[in-house]
Amino acid sequence: MPTTLIVLAHPDRRSFNGAWSDATEAAARAQEHTVLRSDLCQMGFDPVERAAHYADWPDATHFDPLKAQEGAADTATTPADVAAEVAKISQADRIILHFPLWWFAPPAILKGWFDRAFQHGALHDVDRRFDTGLFRGKRVLMCATTGSRAEESAHNGKEGDVRLLLWPTAYTLRYLGFDVLEPVVVHGVHGYHRGDRKTELTARLAATLAAQHNVIAGFDTHPLLTFNRDDDFDDQGQLRPDRPSYSPFIRHADTPGD
Ligand SMILES: Cc1cc2nc3c(=O)[nH]c(=O)nc-3n(C[C@H](O)[C@H](O)[C@H](O)COP(=O)(O)O)c2cc1C
């Protein structure tokens, strides 16, 4: 059976993010997927990479996280919590991330999951990344909520363009070779609405939960984010002048806004 991994980064399973992840799970099960879950907060996943995770790390004066991860992969001494996540990521045919935007980025626990569970030596190395990434042909979807309104999260919005705020996360996934779907973002999610606004939010969130079945049903045809291919860059790792720029993060002119 195909397998979906759902990763939830929210401290409360009863939150909207929790309910949204449950809607994803129900939709995936309706497609007869095996569903794996990483509810990071509920698991107490430790997002901080450090020497204490590696009993075999030989040097008490220096900790090199990339080498520690690679050495653990080579010697089958990967920390148990990371090994469990690596197994889920490897088994998954697709991954769906559910998280709120916290300080213009995903919550730290999700970043820490990338830091630790995207284990160097196991899931990527210098020869297996970007176009040669291990997860080529597999898809990831980010489902995110913001407290800010859609207008404030637009390209000219005061809270910053949410598509840009999510780019570093998308590029992390692209680094491993994944195809990254256009994120699904629900705006204006917070508990301070009153009266009509609260009624409107409640209805909008209920509609989002109901619509998740269609999002998951359309997963394989959902539009993808576009990234540069490896050969768009020269030997110095710079974008060739004749190749397109798909994001202000990788652009031709060193001028803000170009
Ligand atoms: C620590 C923290 C930081 C936040 N930072 C942002 C932010 O940068 N941008 C934003 O739009 N909302 C921000 N919010 C609001 C959350 O995105 C919002 O509460 C969440 O999306 C609601 O989803 P939930 O009901 O599932 O918790 C922040 C909330 C917290 C707790």
The ligand as an SDF file (V2000), in Angstrom:
LIG
                    3D

 31 33  0  0  0  0  0  0  0  0999 V2000
    5.0660   32.2700   18.9400 C   0  0  0  0  0  0  0  0  0  0  0  0
    4.0770   32.6990   17.8910 C   0  0  0  0  0  0  0  0  0  0  0  0
    4.5240   33.4360   16.8210 C   0  0  0  0  0  0  0  0  0  0  0  0
    3.6380   33.8010   15.7970 C   0  0  0  0  0  0  0  0  0  0  0  0
    4.1350   34.4620   14.7050 N   0  0  0  0  0  0  0  0  0  0  0  0
    3.3120   34.7080   13.6630 C   0  0  0  0  0  0  0  0  0  0  0  0
    3.8130   35.2910   12.4590 C   0  0  0  0  0  0  0  0  0  0  0  0
    4.9990   35.5620   12.3130 O   0  0  0  0  0  0  0  0  0  0  0  0
    2.9420   35.5260   11.4390 N   0  0  0  0  0  0  0  0  0  0  0  0
    1.6140   35.2280   11.5420 C   0  0  0  0  0  0  0  0  0  0  0  0
    0.8720   35.4570   10.5880 O   0  0  0  0  0  0  0  0  0  0  0  0
    1.1040   34.6560   12.6720 N   0  0  0  0  0  0  0  0  0  0  0  0
    1.9110   34.3890   13.7080 C   0  0  0  0  0  0  0  0  0  0  0  0
    1.4120   33.7820   14.8520 N   0  0  0  0  0  0  0  0  0  0  0  0
   -0.0060   33.3900   14.8720 C   0  0  0  0  0  0  0  0  0  0  0  0
   -0.1630   31.9290   14.4580 C   0  0  0  0  0  0  0  0  0  0  0  0
    0.2640   31.7180   13.1500 O   0  0  0  0  0  0  0  0  0  0  0  0
   -1.6290   31.5020   14.5960 C   0  0  0  0  0  0  0  0  0  0  0  0
   -1.9630   31.6210   15.9510 O   0  0  0  0  0  0  0  0  0  0  0  0
   -1.8450   30.0920   14.1290 C   0  0  0  0  0  0  0  0  0  0  0  0
   -1.6830   30.0320   12.7270 O   0  0  0  0  0  0  0  0  0  0  0  0
   -3.2370   29.6180   14.4970 C   0  0  0  0  0  0  0  0  0  0  0  0
   -3.3630   28.2320   14.2370 O   0  0  0  0  0  0  0  0  0  0  0  0
   -3.8560   27.2570   15.4340 P   0  0  0  0  0  0  0  0  0  0  0  0
   -5.2380   27.7290   15.8080 O   0  0  0  0  0  0  0  0  0  0  0  0
   -3.8500   25.8750   14.8580 O   0  0  0  0  0  0  0  0  0  0  0  0
   -2.8820   27.4560   16.5620 O   0  0  0  0  0  0  0  0  0  0  0  0
    2.2660   33.4370   15.8850 C   0  0  0  0  0  0  0  0  0  0  0  0
    1.8270   32.7040   17.0020 C   0  0  0  0  0  0  0  0  0  0  0  0
    2.7120   32.3470   17.9850 C   0  0  0  0  0  0  0  0  0  0  0  0
    2.2140   31.5270   19.1550 C   0  0  0  0  0  0  0  0  0  0  0  0
  1  2  1  0
  2  3  1  0
  2 30  2  0
  3  4  2  0
  4  5  1  0
  4 28  1  0
  5  6  2  0
  6  7  1  0
  6 13  1  0
  7  8  2  0
  7  9  1  0
  9 10  1  0
 10 11  2  0
 10 12  1  0
 12 13  2  0
 13 14  1  0
 14 15  1  0
 14 28  1  0
 15 16  1  0
 16 17  1  0
 16 18  1  0
 18 19  1  0
 18 20  1  0
 20 21  1  0
 20 22  1  0
 22 23  1  0
 23 24  1  0
 24 25  2  0
 24 26  1  0
 24 27  1  0
 28 29  2  0
 29 30  1  0
 30 31  1  0
M  END
$$$$
